[in-house]
Amino acid sequence: MTKRRRKQRHSHSFLSVIVSIIVLAGAWYFTGGTQSSLNDLVQQATNMVTPKTTTDTTTGDLAKLTYQSGKPAFIYVNHNKAKLNPQKWQTNHVVYSVLDHFNRTSTGNLAYLESRNLASDSNRVRQYVEPTGWHQKFVDGQPIINRGHLIAYSISKGINQNGQYNPADTSGDQNNPKNLFTQTAFSNQRVQTIFEQKIRDALRDGKRVIFFAKPEFRDHELMARGIHLEAISTDKSLNFNVYLYNVQPNVSFDYATGRSTIDRNMHVPDP
């Protein structure tokens, strides 16, 4: 993006804030508001043009981040730039890390992908593995947790559980304990799929992609607080680095055990 375009974008954003303040301040004036209420209106106007996602530039432990109701469902890490080296792509395979001594996928998996790894849903089978912290519950008639794949089924065609590519295997990864964690339905189906789609699109375009996925567990907890995703294509046209909170609307979790309670005050906005 050129400097001129960046200036235009920032000018438009600033102008939006000013217009919003004028509109809201007018409403404040005619209703006889106080100074404190005017300050609230200014903050409201600013929030109206604030992006849904924020950048987390810290290098600390992501698992220490605690989600606050109403905040974005994911944040950017390292200004949304992967720390993966695209020159490391040599052969098509996946490095599945061994489970830790709590049977968690806490180390993360690293995939070197290409277009032949795109899988269709026709070969899916019933999933039966129960990762740590698995306590299914239905809220408003819907399941609140999923078996979250670190390396998605749809981008792992032909990869066996040892991480090697086998052209005779037309399926993607499914019941592999080294590739699963207890993930909320919202995090899996509404957030992670956004970034998996970016990878699928890049693979369909014939690009080679390095993808790293790591559930973030706090201390000895059995349910991850979130999942860290990084991906980069060898031509660098695909490049992202994000942390997704493992949260569910209307539900609060005890991450030590994975058990949950209904909490109507837990709001998680769509990304």
Legacy VTK file of the C-alpha trace (Angstrom):
# vtk DataFile Version 3.0
C-alpha trace
ASCII
DATASET POLYDATA
POINTS 271 float
0.000 0.000 0.000
1.427 3.393 -0.957
1.874 6.239 1.522
-0.833 8.167 -0.310
-3.328 5.330 0.117
-2.422 4.953 3.772
-2.976 8.674 4.285
-6.343 8.446 2.526
-7.388 5.506 4.695
-6.371 7.294 7.887
-8.061 10.519 6.720
-11.295 8.677 6.006
-11.143 6.994 9.406
-10.499 10.324 11.143
-13.304 11.987 9.192
-15.652 9.187 10.221
-14.834 9.836 13.884
-15.507 13.577 13.477
-18.824 13.015 11.693
-19.911 10.481 14.316
-19.009 12.872 17.141
-20.982 15.713 15.512
-24.073 13.531 15.099
-23.928 12.140 18.617
-23.043 15.495 20.172
-26.088 17.028 18.493
-28.253 14.398 20.103
-26.529 15.128 23.422
-27.139 18.892 23.144
-30.855 18.626 22.433
-31.375 16.149 25.284
-29.489 18.295 27.843
-26.662 15.878 28.529
-23.845 16.263 31.058
-20.113 16.573 30.424
-19.553 12.953 31.455
-22.225 11.766 29.041
-20.566 13.792 26.270
-17.279 12.007 26.997
-19.125 8.717 26.699
-20.515 9.778 23.331
-17.038 10.659 22.066
-15.786 7.218 23.084
-18.826 5.631 21.431
-18.080 7.486 18.187
-14.469 6.321 18.269
-15.560 2.724 18.816
-17.834 2.930 15.776
-14.809 3.079 13.465
-12.410 0.953 15.504
-11.464 -2.341 13.794
-12.843 -5.520 15.360
-9.369 -6.959 15.735
-6.320 -5.590 17.492
-2.618 -6.208 17.150
-0.776 -7.886 19.975
2.916 -7.135 19.553
4.013 -8.777 22.795
6.201 -11.860 22.682
4.924 -13.240 25.960
2.905 -16.362 26.661
-0.343 -16.162 24.701
-2.007 -18.530 27.170
-1.753 -15.798 29.814
-4.221 -13.659 27.873
-7.702 -13.783 29.398
-10.674 -13.157 27.145
-13.055 -10.365 28.144
-16.708 -10.562 27.125
-17.483 -8.423 24.081
-13.870 -8.206 22.864
-12.757 -9.504 19.428
-12.657 -13.284 19.055
-9.092 -13.149 17.715
-6.104 -10.838 17.750
-3.147 -10.298 15.470
0.304 -11.388 16.616
3.514 -9.739 15.382
1.462 -7.285 13.294
-0.148 -10.255 11.516
3.194 -11.349 10.027
4.287 -14.978 10.316
7.693 -15.737 11.781
7.959 -18.833 9.580
10.723 -19.007 6.997
9.272 -19.756 3.516
12.671 -21.042 2.380
12.292 -23.996 4.764
9.672 -25.581 2.455
11.357 -28.617 0.850
9.070 -31.662 0.954
5.336 -32.163 1.410
4.808 -33.462 4.962
3.490 -32.635 8.430
5.468 -32.645 11.662
3.046 -34.011 14.264
4.432 -33.342 17.743
4.098 -35.963 20.458
1.536 -35.389 23.197
2.862 -33.926 26.428
2.643 -35.744 29.769
-0.931 -34.455 30.193
-1.843 -35.948 26.761
-2.228 -32.458 25.307
-1.236 -31.189 21.858
0.641 -28.370 23.548
3.705 -28.237 21.269
1.858 -27.646 18.011
2.112 -29.095 14.497
3.964 -27.801 11.440
2.721 -28.535 7.928
4.381 -28.146 4.536
1.459 -28.142 2.134
0.724 -28.052 -1.571
-2.340 -28.345 -3.808
-2.450 -32.160 -3.695
-3.295 -31.903 0.017
-6.741 -30.421 -0.660
-9.311 -32.986 0.515
-13.016 -33.352 -0.159
-15.558 -34.175 2.535
-16.555 -37.440 0.836
-14.003 -39.499 2.772
-14.803 -38.190 6.223
-15.551 -40.788 8.876
-17.054 -40.624 12.349
-14.759 -38.949 14.870
-14.344 -40.667 18.212
-11.187 -39.263 19.853
-11.889 -37.247 23.017
-9.055 -34.755 23.591
-8.208 -33.493 27.067
-10.891 -31.289 28.591
-13.658 -32.936 26.542
-17.042 -32.361 28.217
-19.729 -31.931 25.580
-22.813 -29.906 26.361
-25.678 -28.567 24.276
-26.761 -24.956 24.736
-29.816 -23.702 22.862
-29.875 -27.051 21.089
-26.329 -26.775 19.710
-23.064 -28.491 20.769
-20.627 -26.060 22.359
-17.373 -27.909 21.642
-15.766 -29.579 18.621
-12.799 -31.804 17.994
-10.564 -29.055 16.722
-7.906 -30.056 14.196
-4.584 -28.273 14.329
-3.995 -29.116 10.662
-7.447 -29.145 9.102
-8.881 -32.220 7.417
-9.489 -30.183 4.261
-5.771 -29.414 3.759
-4.210 -32.721 4.832
-5.176 -35.148 2.054
-2.683 -37.985 1.706
-0.844 -37.239 4.961
-0.655 -40.293 7.230
-0.417 -40.178 11.014
3.361 -40.281 10.758
3.168 -37.056 8.798
4.338 -38.529 5.473
2.559 -38.083 2.159
1.058 -41.207 0.596
-0.681 -40.703 -2.779
-2.777 -43.822 -2.194
-4.486 -42.150 0.779
-7.291 -39.929 -0.511
-8.431 -38.833 2.945
-7.333 -36.017 5.215
-6.314 -36.297 8.858
-9.194 -37.398 11.066
-8.856 -39.439 14.267
-5.260 -38.546 15.061
-4.786 -37.687 18.781
-1.650 -35.696 17.875
-3.768 -33.348 15.768
-6.804 -32.716 17.968
-7.754 -30.512 20.895
-10.989 -29.503 22.589
-12.108 -26.392 20.747
-15.297 -24.397 21.097
-17.738 -24.663 18.224
-17.543 -20.886 17.734
-13.744 -20.784 17.583
-13.647 -23.730 15.203
-16.544 -23.003 12.866
-16.728 -19.203 12.906
-13.128 -18.087 13.362
-10.531 -20.722 12.512
-12.273 -21.571 9.268
-11.593 -18.002 8.060
-7.854 -18.609 8.133
-8.088 -22.179 6.871
-9.966 -20.816 3.862
-7.072 -18.462 3.142
-4.781 -21.507 3.062
-7.167 -23.486 0.840
-7.388 -20.580 -1.587
-3.596 -20.332 -1.756
-3.255 -24.085 -2.367
-5.892 -23.963 -5.121
-3.792 -21.259 -6.752
-0.870 -23.692 -6.833
1.069 -22.065 -4.018
3.131 -23.932 -1.440
2.325 -23.092 2.167
3.979 -23.536 5.547
1.369 -23.656 8.327
1.910 -23.820 12.085
-0.890 -24.406 14.614
-0.414 -24.548 18.373
-3.109 -24.740 21.076
-2.126 -22.543 24.008
-2.603 -24.180 27.420
-2.130 -22.265 30.667
-0.050 -24.206 33.172
-1.597 -27.672 33.701
-5.056 -26.850 32.358
-6.667 -29.495 30.161
-8.548 -27.125 27.844
-6.616 -24.665 25.691
-7.173 -20.940 26.188
-6.815 -20.436 22.454
-4.917 -21.492 19.368
-2.018 -19.726 17.660
-2.016 -19.932 13.844
0.740 -18.849 11.469
0.952 -19.395 7.729
3.107 -18.184 4.870
3.337 -19.180 1.213
6.700 -19.540 -0.470
5.949 -16.459 -2.572
4.825 -14.598 0.600
1.476 -13.625 -0.930
-0.184 -15.489 1.963
1.075 -14.305 5.321
-0.799 -14.222 8.630
-0.148 -14.632 12.347
-3.158 -14.747 14.681
-4.312 -15.946 18.074
-7.893 -17.205 18.390
-9.548 -17.220 21.803
-11.150 -20.551 22.662
-14.481 -19.081 23.726
-18.179 -19.631 23.100
-21.092 -17.159 23.288
-23.340 -17.678 26.333
-20.877 -20.102 27.933
-18.098 -19.833 30.528
-15.430 -22.528 30.806
-13.328 -23.887 33.620
-10.201 -24.363 31.529
-8.590 -26.524 34.213
-11.124 -29.267 33.494
-13.012 -28.199 30.367
-16.328 -28.160 32.193
-18.717 -25.337 31.424
-21.670 -23.334 32.697
-24.278 -21.290 30.850
-23.399 -17.600 31.060
-25.739 -15.259 29.185
-23.381 -12.381 29.921
-20.642 -13.930 27.774
-20.778 -12.090 24.461
-18.448 -13.013 21.612
-18.886 -10.884 18.466
-18.667 -12.393 15.011
-15.253 -11.805 13.450
LINES 1 272
271 0 1 2 3 4 5 6 7 8 9 10 11 12 13 14 15 16 17 18 19 20 21 22 23 24 25 26 27 28 29 30 31 32 33 34 35 36 37 38 39 40 41 42 43 44 45 46 47 48 49 50 51 52 53 54 55 56 57 58 59 60 61 62 63 64 65 66 67 68 69 70 71 72 73 74 75 76 77 78 79 80 81 82 83 84 85 86 87 88 89 90 91 92 93 94 95 96 97 98 99 100 101 102 103 104 105 106 107 108 109 110 111 112 113 114 115 116 117 118 119 120 121 122 123 124 125 126 127 128 129 130 131 132 133 134 135 136 137 138 139 140 141 142 143 144 145 146 147 148 149 150 151 152 153 154 155 156 157 158 159 160 161 162 163 164 165 166 167 168 169 170 171 172 173 174 175 176 177 178 179 180 181 182 183 184 185 186 187 188 189 190 191 192 193 194 195 196 197 198 199 200 201 202 203 204 205 206 207 208 209 210 211 212 213 214 215 216 217 218 219 220 221 222 223 224 225 226 227 228 229 230 231 232 233 234 235 236 237 238 239 240 241 242 243 244 245 246 247 248 249 250 251 252 253 254 255 256 257 258 259 260 261 262 263 264 265 266 267 268 269 270
